[in-house]
Amino acid sequence: MSTPGVRHELVGRRAELSILLDHAQRTRSGKTGTIIVGGEAGMGKSRLLTEFARHVPEGRLVAGGCLELGVDGLPFAPFVTVLRQLLRMHGPELTAAAGGGSELPRLLPELGAVPDDRRDARGLLFQQVLLLLTAAAGSDGLTIVLEDLHWADSATRDLLVFLVRSLDTAPVQIVATYRSDELHRDHPLRPLLPELERLPDVERLDLAPLTPEEAAELAGAIRGAPLSGAEAEALYSRSQGNALFVESLAEQPMLLDSPVPERPRELLLSALRRLDERASDVVRTASVGAVSGGHVEHELLAHVCGLPHGELDAALRSAVDANVLHPTESGFRFRHALLREAIHADLLPGRHTRLHLAFAEALDALPDAVPAHRLAAEQAHHYHAAHELPRALSASWWAAVYAGRKLAHAEELRMLERVLELWDRVPDAAERTEGDDRFAVLNRAADAALEKGDPLRAIELCEEGLRDLPAEGGTGIQAKRGLLLRRRAQARYDAADRRAMDDLFTALEIFPPDAPGYAMLLSLLARGCMRAPDVDPAEHPVLRRVLDVPERGGADDPAGNRRLRLSQHALAQAALDAARRTGDRCAEADALSSIGSALFNESDFEAGRSAMERGAMLARELGESAVETSNHSVLAHYLREFGRHGEAVEVLLETLDRLHRMGQSNSGAPFAASNLAETYWETGDLAECERWARRGEALSPPPKIRIYLATSQVRAALARGDLAAARRAGVLLKDLDPFGQPHMQAVQLSVTARVELLLAEGEAAEAAELARTALSSGDFTTSPGYGWEMLDLFAEVLAVSAADRRVTADGKAELRAVVDRNIGVMPLRGPVTRARQATVAARLSEVSGASPAESARLWQEAVRLWRPLPLRLRLADALIRSAEARAAADGDRDRSAEEVREAADLAKACGAPVLRNRAEDLARRLGLPLDASSGALPARPSGLTPREVEVLRLLSRGSTNAEIGAELFISAKTASVHVSNILAKLDVANRAAAGARARELGLGEPQGAPG
């Protein structure tokens, strides 16, 4: 890091400097660390880093700056600078440490030819950058300084996040700076900063304004004499402690007599006005060329100024002496970006246009004057500012091509949109885009928008392309229309737009079967049919034609499964056949996943698993990591439905590890992490469930995955008895309209978690209404694993509602009717759904008033089915219910004692005090010892005293204050005080809610309990 132009000692930042140096020392011990330095413009961030760089051993610090927003489409700018510095320091052999660095030419073209595009290229690129930085750090450590993150492009932000999360034990320190006053409401850095700060190895350092004493000290150092009291007071009132403004005011000849600037811009421009005319003119010219981090190359500046060398050198010397410009290795940098901005904004329109054109043409004449990765983007900026539209279009196109090669999709999209903006104003536009017509540019831009994660913009671009295509046309036009429809369908799926299937069917009507992309279209349609179970092939003649289904076919299938097979399995097979016929191997891998899902849905476990594993293996061979990850995550889901949770964990952990090693932790990893959290919830590993849910949240998941993660967090918190944590995690679910979601499983999981939370809060009436609405609004038969889980929970809602007067008789009857109707049609798939079916039957037997013997028999059957499965919380619940029913039926206290002890042990092993309390409470009521220390009361939730626990038990019966007093030999007034304390500690509104909460915590006594 260069240290030009420093004319005084560091003032007022000694504490911050010590923090940076201490942080550097800690990272040298072998633990990566990141420190983010924020502050308003001019607060002294650059000066602090300059001083910090002086203390870092030579060769152990590299720095790169993000470019100003004036230069669109320049991805990875600071990292390109950092990598070039490291290669100069260590030589090209450093790339060997990055596995040969096959993807590094995307950032550093001088390393060789850019490799062909592939789906996982971005992940490989990130991983190779990580390996290179790790190798450069060696055992002595490395500090990477990234300045001006507020100007960072999305590719730079993505790579930074990856490195922060992935460097781990490498002795690498990352120091990143940003202007806090630049972060407007929609600034992309705003949501990223708190996400980074939640990571354990990230710290934040905010620079406050200088104190009045520090401002006076700094000004005195610049002026060479201490300030008087009056001068110090005037200085601070004008500068407010901003270091840049302190410096600018201190340079005024008459500090007290100079007028107070009406705006900071006038203060900044005052430095320019102290220069002679020639030096001022050179600085104004430099402000136009210094679009890359405030830096302008000397060769370009000389070319544009056109001055004799001696006159140019004299002018530049004056600017350096006046502390306006700082010399660098190859040119000059403005003392502060704000200064450059003020001077550039002060240019008259005509001169502004002429100078931008002059710099653009200078880049044509001197292409080697700037690094290759900056050339097209800087030319695009200059030609556009100069209103030279044809050349602006050409430069924007090549900037987009360069960004695409570097997989910087946000920058690629921005440049392609610039091309589209100029298209109709440039007659020979297609000749300037390598022959691509406007449709091709639109299609490419829509693809970039999808890759960037902006489905709404992708939809807009697709719709613009569809409007531009002629209404009639031959095969070529139809192929183009079909391609845009397919892409819009993909974007609509990502945007939760239910019209995606309409696009796919329309595309299938017109897409030529032999055109590239046809097989992938069929595969997408097959996956879409899983999300839209009401699709009937009879309503779509094109499906009958593709699947070769006769008009009156299907009568040989009385089981009623014909629609599912035609809408998914047969369609997936057609996609597979088309992929193999056309040689589209990516579509082949995708279709194998859909076939696997269909086979699992038909309970053919081995065939389904084989198809998915073959699809994943093919995707890995092709480098299609997104397809591979999706296959593995879906496979893990089905493994869970068949009770193979241990295998599901292995698949998911291996997938996440591979994504981490490939540098793709932000792509398929959130889905895999959510799947893993849910797997741990089901097995009762609550701590692991919450850990993976937090990790998934830190990976910036899309909205659907956020629902999955929030669901796991709500349920784990409730199992631990932490209602406050469950409420915090459920904020997203509370604000969500579950029935507006296009993803069936997102609907099921969000409704399930919300109902569980409502029960815990004692809101049985609201829980019953939500359960009834959910079952009445959707067809959940295509997702029976979650469907039976919902029915299990809703049967419990019926049981709770039976004793709650707030739930009307009509409400109970309506809920029971829809539960019974869904039980009759919900398919059984694997041992887990069969265990849930048995549990639902046992719960409903109690609601229906079955005999104690019949309820005991049904609960014993549920226990038998749960016992061989790894779902420990479900087994513990069934054991408690079985023990209670058995004691009521035949008084077999010994067997009841065995079951309640087993349940208590399972609950303790899972870290589930709610279940443990239920088991201990049942043992107390039945007079059964759990163990040698059984005399101890159950763990008391929410800080309740032993007396308050007993009061809470009586509240759960509906006892009045007088009844509580009589039972516990205290006055009714004392009982009232205890009740008030309980309501406050449980954070509930009334006695009924407290009683419901007591039952949820296992402290209540259901009606008819023995003793």
N, C-alpha and C positions, 0 to 999 in steps of 0.2 A: 504494500500500500504506500503510495507516494505521500510525501509530507511537504508540499510546496507552500510557500507564502506565509509560514507561521512566523509572526514577528513579536510574540510575547509569550510568557509562560501561561500555562493553563490556570485559569481562575475559576473558582466556584464549583469545580467538578471533581475535586479530589476524592470525595466519598464514592462517586459513581465510577471513577477510574479504579479505585480499590476493588469495587464489586466485580468489574470486568476482569481484573488481573487474578483475583481469587477464583473466579469461575474458570478462567483458563487453566489455573493450576490444578483444579479438581478434575477437569477433563483430561489433563495429561496423565492422570493416574489410571486411565483406562475405562472411563465412563463418558459416553457422548453426552454433551449438554448444549442446550440452545438458550440464548438470552435475547429477548426482543426489546429493543430500545425505542421508545416512543417519545414524541414531543412535538410541539408546534413548530412550524417553519421558522428557522432562524434561532432556535433555542440552543444550538451548539452541539448537535449530534455529530456532525462531521469533524468538528474540532476535537471532540472527545475521542473519537476513533483514531484521529491522527496521533494524538498523544498516546493512546493505547498501543498503536502499532509500533511506536518507538521502544516500548518495553518488551515486545515479543521478540524472541530470538530470530535472527535473520534466517529467512527461508522457511519459517514456520507459519507465515501468514500470507494469505492470498485474498484478493478483494475483487468484487464485481458490483456494478451498479445497475439497477433497473432503469429503463429508458423512459423518458417523458412520454406522456400520452400523445404528443404530437407525432410520434413515429408509430403508426399502427402496424400490427402484424409482425413484430420482431420477437419471436419466442425464445425463451431460455437465455435472454441476453446476459444476465450476470453470471450464469453458470458457464456460458461459452468463454467469457473473459477469465473466469477462475480456471477452467480446464486448460486454456492456452498458457496461462502462467505456470501451471504445474508441469505441462509438457516441456516448456522452456527450461524449467528448473531440473527436471529429472530425465528428460529425453524421451523419445518415442517408445523405448522399451517399457515404459510405465503401462502402456496399453496391454502388455502381456498379463498383467495382474488382473485385468478386467476380462479374462478369458479370450484375449485377442481383440476385444473391443469391436466386434463386427458391426454393432449399431452406432458406434461413436461418430462415424462420418456424417451422420444426420446432423450433428452439432458442429463437427470440425471437418469440413470437406477436404482439407489438406491431408487427412488420414487415408483417403481412398474413396472408391466409388460408394455411393449410397446404396444399401442393399434393397432388394425388392420389398414391397410392403407386405406385411403379414399382421394378423390380428393381435399377436402378442408382442409386436415389435416395440411398442411403447414400454411395456413391462421389462423387456430385455434391456432396452436403453437405460431405464432408470437403474436396473440392477448393475449394469456395467459402470455407470457413473458412481454408484455406491462403492463398488469394488475398487475403482481407481482412486477414489478419495481415501479409502481405508489403506490402500497400499502406500499412497503418498504420505499419510500420517505416520506410518511405521510405528516405531516405539517412542519417538520424540514428540509426537502429537502434531496437530495442524489446526489453525484457526482460519475459518472461512467467514469473511465479512461480506454481507449482502446489503447494499445501501438502497434506500428509497423503495421499500416494498409497496408503498401506495401507488407506484407506477408499474408494479409487476404485472405481466401478462398471466393468463390462467395456467399456461404450461409451466412457467416459473413457480407459481404457487403450488401446483401439483407436485413438482419435483422436490420442492422444499419440504412439503408435508411428508412425502415418502422418505426423505433422508432423516427428518426428525424422528420418525417412527421406526426406522429400520437400521440406523447406524449402530445402535445398541452399545457394544463394549468398545468400539473403536475410539481412540483418544482424539476425537474431533470436537472442536468447539465451533458452533455456529452463532454468529452475532448478526442480527438483522435489524435494520432501522426503518422507521416509517414516520410520516408526518401525521400526527393525530388530527390536525385541523383539515386534512384532505378527505377524511372518512365521512362522506355524506351518507345519508340513510341507506342508499342502495349500493354503496361501494362494496365490491366483492371481498375486500379484506375484513370488513366488519364482522361477518359471521365466522370467518376463519380464525381470528385472533383468540376469542374465548375457547374455541375448539382446541387450538394448540396449547393454550394455557392450562387446560385440564390434564395434559400429559405430564407424567411425573418428572421428566427431565427438562422441562421448559420453564424458564423464569422470565419475568418482565421487569424492565427498568424504565420508569418514566422520568423525563427530565423536567423539573419545575423551573420557573423563571429564576433568574439570579436575584439574590437579595439586594437591597439598596447598597449595602457595604460592598458586596461582590461586584456590582455594576460600577461603583466608583473605583474600585481597585482595577478593574479591566480598562476603564477609560483612562485612568492615570498611567497604566502601562503603555497604552497606545500613544498618549500625548507626551510621555516622558516626564511628567510632573504630576504630583498629587492634585486632586480637585479640591476646590474650596467647598465649604459647606453648602453655599448657595448653588454652586455648579452641580454638586452631587444630587441635590434635591431636584433641580431642574432636569438633570439627566434621567433620573428614575421616573419622574412624572411623565416624561415623553416616551421613554423606551419600555416602561413596565417590566423591566428585567429581561427583555428579549435580547439575547447576546448579539445578534446581527444588528439590531437597531442601536444598541449601545456602541458598537464599533463604528457604525455610520455617523452617529451624532458626535462621537469623540473625534472624528476626523474633520469636523467643521471648524474653521478657524476661530470663530467667536461662538463658543458653546452657549453662553447666556443670551447673547444678542440675536442669534439666528432664529428666524421665525419657526414656530412649531409646524411641521408638515401637516397638511390637511389629511393626507392619506399616506400609508406606508410606501406606496409607489413613488411618491415625490421624494421621500427620504432616500430610497434606493437609487433613484435617478440623479440625486445630487452628486454622487461619485462620478458619474459620467460627465457632468457639466463642469467639473474641475479640470478635465482634460482639454488639450488643444484640439482644434478642429479635425486635424488628420487622425490623431489617436482616437477621438470620439467616433469618427467615421469608420475606422477599422473595427472598433468594438461593436458598433451597430451591425456591421456586416457579419461579424463573428456570431452575434446572437441568432442570426438566421441559420447559420451552418451548424451551430452547437445543439443539434436536436438529439444527439445520443448521449444522454446523461450529462448535458451541459458541456460536452467536450467537442472541440472542432480540430480537425487535422490541419497542421501548418501548411501542408502542400495544397490542400483545397482552398484554404483561406488566402494564400498568396495568389493562387490562380484567379480567384474571384475579385480580389482587390486590384490586381493589375499594377501594383506599385513597384518601383525599383526596390531591390533588396534592402538597401540602406534606409530608405524612407520607411519601409514596412517594419524593419527591425527597430527603428527609433520609436515608431508609434506603439509597437508592442511593448517595448521597454517602459514607456510612459504608463501604459495600462497595468503592467505588472507592478511598477513602483507605487501606483495609486491603489493597489490591492483590489483591482477590478478583475484581472485575469491571473491565473496561476499556471506556470509552465508545467507540462507533463513530458513524457518520453517522446511523443510524436506530435504534440500540438499544445493546445491551451484549454483550460477549464475555467469557467466562471467561478468567482469566489463563492457564490451561492446560487442555487437554481432560481431563487426568487429574483435575484438581480438580473439574470438572463431573461426571465419572463417579463420583467418590467421594461427592459430595454427593447425587447422584441415587440411588445405591445405598443410601444411608443412610436414605432415606424409609421410613416404615412403610407396609405394604401398603394400608391404607385410604386414606391420604392420597395415595399414589402413584396409585391408581385415580381418585380425585376430581380431582386436578390434571390428569391426562391428558384426562379428559372435559371439564374446564373449558377447556383449550386447544383441543380439537377444536371445541367450541361457539363459542369466541371466533373461530375461523377461519371458522365459518359466519356469524357476525355481522359480521366485519370481513374479508371476502375479499381486500380490497386491501391488507391489512397486510403481506402477504408477496408476493413475486413470483409471477406466475401459474404458472411452471413448478414451484414448490414446493408449491402449495396442496394438490393431491390427495394427493401422497405424504405430506405431513406430517399431513393429516387421517387418512389410512389408518393411519399409525403411532399417532396419539393414540387413535383410536376402538378400535383393536385392543388397545392397552395398557389401555384403560378397560373392556374386555369389552363394548362396545356393538356387538354383532355385525352387526346390519342396516346400521348406518351405516358400520361398518368394511368391509363387503362393497362398499357403494356407492363409497366413496372408493378402495378397492383397484381396482375396475373402472375408474374414471376415471384412476387413476394408470397402469394398464396401457394404456389407450387413448392416453394422452399419450406413454408410452414407445414404443408402436408407431409413432406418428406420427413420432417422432424416430429410428426404426429402431434403438432400443436394445433388442435382442431379449432379452438376459439379464434386464434389469429388467422388461420386459413379461412374461416367463415367470414371474418371481418373484411379481409382482402377480396374475397369472392363477391361479397355484397358491394364493395366499391366498384368492382368490374361491372356488376349488374346495373348499378346506379348510372354508370357512364355509357352503357351499351348503346342505347338509342341515340346518343349524341356523338358517336364515333362511327362513321360509315364503314370502315374496314375492320370492325371489332373482331370478327372471327379470324382474320388473318393474324391478329395480335395475340390470340389465345391458342396457338398451335392447332388451329383448325376446328376447335370446339365451338359449336353453335351455342346460342343462348340457352337452349334446352339442356345441353350438356353441363353448362356452368350452373344452371339452377339445380340440376340433379346432384352435382358435386357439392353445392352449397348445402342442400338439404341433408346429404350424407354427413357433411361436417357438423351440421347442427345436431344431428342425432348422436354422433360420436362425442360431441361437446357436452351432451346431456341437456339440450334445449329442445324438447319435442314440440313445444308450441311454435317456435320459429321454424322448425322443420315442416310442420303442417302448413304454415303460411307460404313457404317456398314451394312446396308441392302443389298447393292450390294455385299459385301464380303460374306454375308450369302447365297445369291442366287447363287453365284459361287460355294460355298461349297456343296450345295445340289445336289444329283444325278439327272441326267436328267430324269430318269424314276423312278417311285415309286408308292406305294399304297396310301391309303387315308391319312395316317399319314404324308407322304412326301408332298402331295398336300396341306394339311392343313398348314404345315410349310411354304411352298412357298407362299400360299395365304396370310398368316399373314404378311410375310415380304413385299409383294407387297402392302398390305394395309398400312403398316407403312411407306413405301417409298412414297406412294401417299400423306399421311398426311404431310410428310417432304417436298415433292415437292410443295404442296400448300403453305406452309410457306415460301419456297424459291422462290416463284413466277415462278415456272417451269411448263410450260403448259402440260408437259407429265404426270401430275398426273392422269388425266382421263384414259389414256392408262393403267396405273397400276391397276386402279380400275376395268376396264373391264376385264383385264387379270386375276385378282384375282377372279372375279366373275365366270369366266369360269371353274376354278379349285377348288374353295373353297367348301368343303362339306357343304350342307345346314344345317346339324345338328351339325356342329362343332361350338364351342364357337367363337364368333366374327363375325358370318355370318350376323346377323341382323345389327350390327354396320357398316359392309361393305356396305350393302344396303343403310343405312342412309347416309353414306358419299357419295355414288354415287348419291343419290337424291340431296344432297346439291351441288355436283359438276355439276349436270345438270343445276342448276340455273346459274352457272358461265360459262357454255358452251352451249348457246342456239342452236348452230348448231348441237348438237348431235341428230342423227336420229336413232330411234330404228331399222329401217329397215336394217341399216348397222351393227347391233349387234344382231345376232340370240340369244345370251344368254339373252338379254333383253326381247325379244319376249317370250322366255320360262319362265322367271321369272314372267313376267306380264301376261302370258297366253293370248298373243295377236296373233290372226290368221295371217297367211302369208299375206292375202289380207284385213286385218281388217282396220277399220277407215273410210270406205267410207261414213258412216252415219254422218260425221262431215264436212259439206261444209264450215263452218266458218274458216277452216284452223287452228284450235287450237289443233288439234290432237297431234302434235309433242310435244307441251308444256306439255299437260297432261301426255303423256306417259313418258316423260323424267324427270318429277318431281313429279306430284301428285300421279300417279299410283305407281311409284317406291317408294315414301315415304310411301304409304299405304302398299306396300309389305314389306318394312322394319318394319313397325309397326306390321304387322301380324307375321312376323318372330320373332320379339322381344318378343311378347306376347307368342308365341308358345314355345320359348326356355327359357323364364323367364329372358331375358336380359333387366332389367328395365332402365338401363342407355341408351341403344339404343332406348328404347321406348320413353323416354323423348326427345331424339335427333330427332327421327322420327316425333314426334308431332310438333316440330318446323318447320320441312320441310313441313308437311301437312298444317300448318298454313300459311306459305308463299305461297304455291300453291293456297289456298283458297282466300287469299288476291289478288293474281294475277288474279283470276277469278272474282274479285269485290264482293266476298261474305264476307263482313266485319265482321259480327257477328260470322260466323262459323270460320273464320280465327283467330279472336281474342280469341275465346273459345279454339281452339286447342293450340295456343301458351301459353295461361295462364295455361292450364292443363299440358303442357310440363314443364313450369317453376315451377309449384307447385310440380310435381313429382321429378324434379331435386333437389328442395330444400329438400324434404323428404329424398332423397338419399345422400344428402351432396355433390352433384355435382354442385358446385357453378359456374364453367366455363360454363356449359350447361345452368344454370339458367340465368346467366348474358347475354349470347348470345341471349337467347329467349327474354329477356326484351328489349335489345337494338334493335333487329330486329322488335319487336312489336312497339316500339316507332317510328321507321322509317315509318311503315305503318300507324300509327296514324297520323303522319304529312301529309301523302299523302291524308288522308281523312279529313284534316282540324282540327284534334283534338290535336292541339299543347299543350294546357294546360294539357291534360291527358298525353301526351308524356313527358312533363317536370316532372310531378309527378312520372311517372314510372322510369325515369332516375335518379332523385334525390334520390328516395327510394333505387334504385339499388346501387348507389354510396355510400350511407350511410351504407348500409348493407356490402358492400365490405370493407369499412373502419373499421367497427366494427369487421369484421372477419379477418382483417389483410391481405387483398388481394388487396390492392390498386395498385399493380403492375401487376395484371393479366388482368381481364376484364375491369378494370377501365378506361384505355386510350380510349377504344372503346366507352364506355358509355359517357365519357367526350367529345369526338369528336362529338358524336350524340347530346349531349346537347348544345354544342357551335353552331352547325348547326341549331338546333331548335330555339335558341335565335336570330341567324342571320335572319331567316325567319320571326320571329315576330317583328323584328326591335329593339330588345333589344341589341344594339351594345356593350355597356359596359359589359353586362353579357356574350355576345358571346366571347369577347376578354379575359375576365377573365377565362372562362372555357377552352378556347384554350390554355392559358398559363398553367393552371393546368394540362391539358392533356399532354403538352410537358414535364412537370416536372416529369411525371410518366414513363419516358423511353419507349415511344410507339414504336411498330414495324414500318417498313417503310410505310406500307399501311395506318396506322393511322396517321402517320406524314403528309401524303398527305392531309387527311381530315382536320387535324388541320390547316395546312398552307393555305388551301383553305378558311376556315372561317376567318383567320386573314387577308388575302389579301382583301377579299370582305368587311369586316368591316372597314378596314383602308381606302379603296376607298370611302365608304359611308361617312366617316368622312372628306374626302378631304385630307387625309394624304398620299400623293403619296410616300414619302420616306419610311414610315412604310410598305406600301403595297409592295414596291420593296424588302425590307429586308425580309418580310415574304415569298415572291415569289421566293427567291433564290433556294429553293429546287425544286419548280415546273419548273423553268427555265432550270435546269440541268437534268430534268427527261424526259425520253422517254415515253410519256403517252401511246403510242400504244404497248409498250412492256409489259404492266401490265396485269396480268391474271384476275384482279378484275375489272369488268365492271364499277362499281361505282367510283373506283379510277380514271379510264380513264375519265369518264364524268366530275367529279368534278375538276380534274386538268386542263382539257382543258377549262372548263368554267371560272375558275379563271384566267388563262393565257390570254384568250381573253379579259376579262374585264380589265385586267391590260394593255394590248396593246392598247385598246381603250382610256384608261385614259392617256396613253403616246402619243396619237396622231398617233399611228402606224396602221392606218386602213388597209393598204395593207397587212401587216403581220397578222393582226387579221383575215382578210377575207381568207387568204391562210390556216391558222391553222383551221378555222371553216370548210372550204371545205374539207381539208384532214381528219379531224375527222369524218365528216358525211360520207365520202366515204370509210373509213377504217373499220368501225365497225357496228354491228347490235345492236342498242340500244333499240329495241322494248321490250326486256325483263325487262328493267328498265325505264318504261315510265315516272315516276315522274321526274327523272333527264333528260330524253330524251326531254320532253316538255320544261324544263328549258333551255336546250341548244338551242332548236329551237326559243324560245323567244329571247334569247340573239343574236342568229345569224341573226334573222330578224332585230334587231337593227343594227348589223354590215352592213347589206344591206342598211339600211337607211343612215348610216354615209358614206358608200362607194359611195353612189350616188353623193355626193358633193365633193369627193376626187379624183383629177385627177391621183393620184398615183396608184389607183386601176384600172386595165385595164378593158375594156368592156368584154373581154373573162372571166376574173376572176369573174366579177359580175354575168355574165350569168351562169357560172359553179356553183357558190355558190347558186344562186337562184334555179337552177335545183335540186341540192341535197337537199335543204331545202324543196322544193315542194314534192320531192319524199318521204322524211321522214315524212312529214305531212300526206301523204296518207296512211302510214302503222303504224304510232305510235298509240298504243292503248290508250284509255281514261280510267282512273281508279280513281274515286273519284272526289270531287269538285275542288281540286287544279289543276288537269290536265285540267279540263274543263275551268277554268278561264285562264290558260295559253294558251289554244287553242284559246280562244277569243282574247287574247292580241296579239298573233301571227297574227291572221287575220287582226286586226286593224293596226298593224305596216306594214304589207305587202300591205295593201290598199294604204298607203301613198307612198310606193315605186313604186307601179304600176300606180300611177297617178289617183286614184279614185277621184270622185267628193268630195268636202268638206262635203257635206251632208252625203254621204255614209261613209266617214271616221269618221264623228262625230257619226253616228249611231253605228258603230262598237266599237268605244271607249266607248260609253255609255253602251253598252252591257258588255264590259270588266269590267267597274266600277260596274255594277250590280252584276256580278259574284264574284268580289273580296270583295265587301262590307261585306258579312256575315263571311268572313274568317279572321283569325288573322294576315295575312301577311301585315303589315302596310306599309312597303316600297313599295310593289307592288301596293297597293291601291293608295298611294300618287302619284306614277308615272302615273298610269292610270288616276287619277283625273286631273293632269297637262295636259296630252295629250288630255283628253276630253274637258277641258276648252278651250284649244287653238283651237281644231278642231271645237268646237261649235261656238266660236267667228268668225272663218273664214267662217262657213257655214251659220248661220242665224243671227249673231250679237246679240245673247241673252246674253248681258253683265251681267245681274243680275245673271243668272244661272252660267255663267263662273266665276263670282266673288265668288259665294258660293263654287264652286269646288276648285278654287285656294286657297281660305282661308283654306278650310279643309285640302288640301294637305300641306300647310305651317305649320299648327298646328301639323299634323302627323309627318312631318319631324323634327320639333322642339322637339316633345316628344321623338322621337327615337334618338336624338343626331346626325342627319344626315344633316349637313350644305350644302352638295352638292344639295340635293333635296330642301332644304329651299331656297337656292339661285335661283334655277330654278323657284320656285313658285314666289318669289319676283320679279325676272326679268320679268316673264310673266305678273305679275300684273302691273309693271312699263310700259311695252310696250303697254299694253291694256288700261292704264290709270285708273286702278282699285285700290282703296285703300284696303290694307289688314286689317289695323286696325287704331287706332288713331295715331299711330306713323309711319304710312306707308311712310311718307316723307323721312325717314332715308334710306340710301343706304343699300343693303344687306351686310352681313358680308364679309369682304375682306380677301380672302385666301392668304397664303404665304407672308403676310406682305406688300401687294400692297397698294400704296397710292390711294386716291380717283381718282386722275387724271390718274394713271396707270390702274385702273379698267376701266375707260372710253376708254383708248387706247386699252386695251385688248378686249373690246366689238367690237371695229372697226376692230381689227386684225381678229376676228372670221368671219367677213364679207369678209376678203381677201383684205382689204384696203391697199393702198400704203402709204408710209410716207407722200407724198404730200396730199393725200386724207384725212388722219388722221389730218394733220395740218389744212386743210380747214374746216373740220367738227368741230374741237375744237378751232379754231382761234389761232393756234400756228404755229411756223415755222416748215418746214419739218425737219430741223436739230434737233430742240427740240423733235419732234416726234421720231426721230431716237434714241435719248438718252433714251427716255421712253421705246422704244422697247427693247433696250439692257438691261435695268434694269429688264424688265419683263422676258426676256429669262433667266437671271441669277436667279431671285427669284423663277421661276417655275421649274428651272432645266431642261429645254428643249433645243433642239438643234437649232430650226429654227422657223420662223414665222408660218408655217403651223401647227407645233406641238403645238405652243402656242395657235393658234386658236382652235384646237381640244380640248386642255385642258380647254379653256374658255367655250366651249360648255358642256364639262363634268362637270364643276363646276356650270353650270347654268347661266353663264355670257354672253354666246354667243347669237346671233340672227340668227335663222335658216332662210333660204331663204324664201321669201314670207311672213315674219312676218308683221303684221299690223303696220302701223305707220312708 
